[in-house]
Amino acid sequence: MKIVVISDTHLFSGIADFPEKLLKDIKGADLVIHTGDFVEEKVFGEIEKISREFKAVAGNMDSEELKRRLPEKLIFKAGKYRIGITHGRGAPSDLLNALGEIFSGDKLDLIIFGHSHLALNKKIGDTVFFNPGSPVDKIYAESNSYGIIEINGGMKLKIEEI
């Protein structure tokens, strides 16, 4: 199973501003995950339309319509792995603590999040924390990025810089 993970797209104009490499990966993925901050419903709809399967949560910068439509967190299984998705909240320096509170007691193998725009692939205890960064906004990062997760018996996570 190939999963493409994106976050913090902050787009008003739609996915035409996505890099071609990202669009190709989305179209070839079994699942696309967006961890929030689409900003507008249009972006959500366009990604959903070109994805085989799509899971998403709301971010702090999303429209009120998206915040009503999407959950703050989502938990699902892929293969043998329990995965949690959320956008994140608060200061980037305290983000991992906030994620611990959001998923308190959930016993997850992988937590996928956004909010800071900084890519991260770090195992803490039994849980991997994975932030794909942002494919279009480098406000706090040196490069744009998104994530790819491959689940074939094991789980391989990669930050794809663009």
C-alpha positions in Angstrom: 0.0 0.0 0.0 1.4 3.4 -1.0 0.2 6.4 1.1 0.9 10.0 0.1 0.8 12.4 3.1 0.4 16.2 2.6 -0.3 19.1 5.0 -0.5 22.8 5.2 -1.3 23.5 1.6 -2.8 26.9 2.5 -4.2 27.3 -1.0 -7.1 29.4 -2.2 -6.6 28.8 -5.9 -6.7 25.0 -5.9 -4.2 22.2 -6.6 -3.0 23.7 -9.9 -0.2 25.2 -7.7 1.0 21.7 -6.5 4.3 20.5 -8.0 3.8 18.0 -10.9 5.7 15.3 -9.0 3.3 15.6 -6.1 0.2 15.4 -8.4 1.7 12.3 -10.0 2.3 10.6 -6.6 -1.3 11.5 -5.4 -2.8 9.9 -8.6 -0.6 6.7 -8.1 -1.3 6.3 -4.4 -3.7 3.8 -2.7 -4.5 6.4 0.0 -3.9 10.1 0.3 -3.9 11.7 3.8 -4.1 15.5 4.4 -3.5 16.7 7.9 -5.3 20.0 7.6 -4.9 23.6 6.6 -6.4 23.2 3.2 -7.8 26.7 3.9 -10.7 26.3 1.3 -13.2 23.6 0.5 -12.2 23.8 -3.2 -8.7 22.3 -2.4 -10.3 19.5 -0.3 -12.7 18.7 -3.2 -9.9 18.7 -5.9 -7.7 16.3 -3.9 -10.6 14.0 -3.1 -11.5 13.9 -6.8 -8.1 12.6 -7.9 -7.5 10.2 -5.0 -8.4 6.6 -4.9 -9.0 6.9 -1.2 -8.8 10.1 0.9 -8.6 10.7 4.6 -8.4 14.2 6.1 -8.6 16.2 9.3 -9.3 19.9 9.8 -6.5 22.4 10.6 -6.6 25.7 12.5 -6.5 27.8 9.3 -9.3 25.9 7.5 -12.7 27.5 6.6 -15.5 27.1 9.1 -17.2 24.8 6.6 -14.2 22.5 6.5 -13.9 22.6 10.4 -17.6 21.5 10.6 -17.1 18.7 8.0 -13.8 17.3 9.1 -12.8 15.8 12.5 -9.9 17.1 14.7 -8.4 13.6 14.8 -8.9 10.4 13.0 -7.7 6.9 13.9 -7.6 4.0 11.4 -5.7 0.8 10.6 -3.5 0.2 7.6 -2.1 -3.3 7.4 -1.2 -4.2 11.0 -0.6 -0.6 12.0 -2.8 1.8 14.1 -2.4 5.3 12.7 -3.7 8.6 14.1 -4.0 11.8 12.1 -4.4 15.3 13.4 -3.3 18.8 12.4 -1.7 19.8 15.7 -2.0 22.9 17.8 0.0 25.4 19.7 3.6 26.5 19.5 5.8 24.3 17.3 8.2 23.9 20.2 5.4 22.2 22.2 3.8 20.3 19.3 4.9 16.8 20.3 3.4 17.3 23.8 0.1 18.5 22.3 0.0 15.4 20.1 0.5 13.3 23.2 -2.5 14.9 24.8 -4.7 14.6 21.6 -4.0 10.9 21.3 -3.7 10.1 25.1 -4.5 6.4 25.6 -4.9 5.6 21.9 -1.8 3.3 21.6 -0.8 4.2 18.0 2.1 2.9 15.9 2.2 6.1 13.9 1.0 9.7 14.5 0.7 11.8 11.3 0.4 15.6 11.8 1.2 19.0 10.3 0.9 22.6 11.7 4.6 23.4 12.0 5.5 23.1 8.3 8.6 21.3 9.4 9.1 17.8 8.1 9.8 15.2 10.8 10.2 11.4 10.9 11.0 10.5 14.5 10.3 7.4 16.6 9.7 8.2 20.3 9.0 5.1 22.4 6.8 2.7 20.4 5.3 5.5 18.2 6.6 7.2 15.0 5.8 10.9 14.7 5.6 11.9 11.0 5.1 15.4 9.7 5.3 15.7 5.9 6.1 19.4 5.9 4.3 21.6 3.4 4.5 21.2 -0.4 3.9 24.8 -1.1 4.8 26.9 1.9 8.4 27.3 3.3 7.6 29.8 6.1 9.5 27.8 8.7 11.3 25.2 6.6 14.2 25.3 4.2 12.4 23.3 1.5 8.9 22.2 0.5 8.1 18.5 1.1 5.4 15.8 1.4 5.5 12.3 2.8 5.3 8.8 1.3 4.5 5.8 3.4 4.8 2.2 2.1 3.2 -0.6 4.0 4.1 -4.0 2.7 4.4 -6.2 5.8 6.6 -3.5 7.3 6.3 0.2 7.2 8.7 2.6 5.4 8.4 6.3 5.8 10.0 8.9 3.6 10.1 12.7 3.4 10.0 13.7 -0.3 11.6 17.1 -0.9 10.5 19.2 -3.8 
